[in-house]
C-alpha cells in the first residue's frame, strides 16, 4: 500500500509541476506589460506561479484537518529552495550575479516571518488571525522589496498580440490541474505517514517539499540559461518568502486547523535559522557560482541530519553550520574584478547589481551599466 501511495503522491506532484509551468507562462505574459523590475516580478508574480503546488496543498491540507502537512510542506519548501535549489542553480545553469539589495531585504523578511509563524502556532492552533498576520507581512515585505529594486531595468513589453481573456482562461485551467494534483499528492503523503508511522510534519517537510519545489528548479534553470538571472533569483527567494507567509497562511485563513506543536515548532525555528544563514551568505557575495552552491548543498545536508538524526545536538550542529556559512562568505570572492594599490591608495573595480564600479579608497569615481539595454543611459 505504501508503494501505491508513493505512486499517487508522485503523480499528483507531477500534475502540480506541469500545471504550475502552464500557469507561470500565462501569468508572465499578462505581467509583461507592467514594466516592473525583473527581480520584483520574480519574487511576486512568478513566485506565486511556481508556488502554486504549496498554495494548493495548504488549502487542501487545512480543509481536511492535516495542518502539520501544510506547515511542513510550506516551511520545508522555503528551506529546500534556499539551500538545495539555490545551491544547484549555479552548478547546473552557470554562475549568477546576485541582486544583493533585493536578496537581503527578502531574506530578512523571510527569516522574520518564519519566526513570527513559530510564535503564532505555539498555542497549537493555526487560526484566521494568525493567517492574516502572515498575509500582512507578505504585503509589507513585497512593498519594501519594490522600493529596493526600483533602480533595475524593467521587463520588456509584450510583443505578441495575445488577448488577455485567453491568457486568463489558460491560467485558470492550469490552476485546476494544480488543484487536482494537490488532492492526489496530499492523499499519498498522509497515507505514507500513517503506514510508516512517521509524523506528518516530517513527511511534508522533506517528501512533499522536494516535490513541490520542482517548479522553482525547472523554471529558474531555464531562466538562467536565457540570461534572466535577476528573474530567477527573484523567483527563488520570493518563493521562500511566499512559503513562509501567503502559502502557509492561505489554508488556515479559509479553514483554521490544529497543529502538533512538539513536531512543528522546532522545524519552523530550524527553517528560520537556515534562512538567516543563507541570507548572510548570499547577500555578502556578488557572484553566486559552484563554490557557494556547494556550501548551500552542504547546508541542506546538515538540515536533513539535524531533523532526522541529530535532534539532541541541534545547537552544536547549528553553530557549526553558521561558522561554515560565515567563513564561506568571507573566503569566496565578492565580485571584485580588479584590486590594486598605488601611491594614491587602493583601487578597486567591482561588478554588482548590473553595475561596474571603480572606487579609490571609499570614494566611487565611476559607474558603468552592464546591461546593453541601458548602455546608452548616463
Buried (B, 14 or more C-beta within 10 A) or exposed (E): EEEEBBEBBBBBBBBBBBBBBBBBBBBBBBBBEBEBBBBBBBBBBBBBBBBBBBBBBBBBBBBBEBBBBBBBBBBBBBBBBBBBBBBBBBBBBBBBBBBBBBBBBBBBBBBBBBBBBBEBBEEEBBBEEBBEBBBEBBEEBBEBBBEBBEEBBBBEEBEEEBEEEEBEEBBEEBBEBBBBBBBBBBBBBBBBBBEEEEBBBBBBBBBBBBBBBBBBBBBBBEBBEEEBBBBBBBBBBBBBBBBBBBBBBBBBBBBBBBBBBEBBBBBBBBBBBBBBBBBBBBBBBBBBBBBBBBBBBBBBBBBBBBBEEBEEEBEEBBEEBBEBBBEBBEEBEBBEEEEEEEEEEEBBBBBBBBBBBBBBEEEEEEEEBEEEEBEEEE
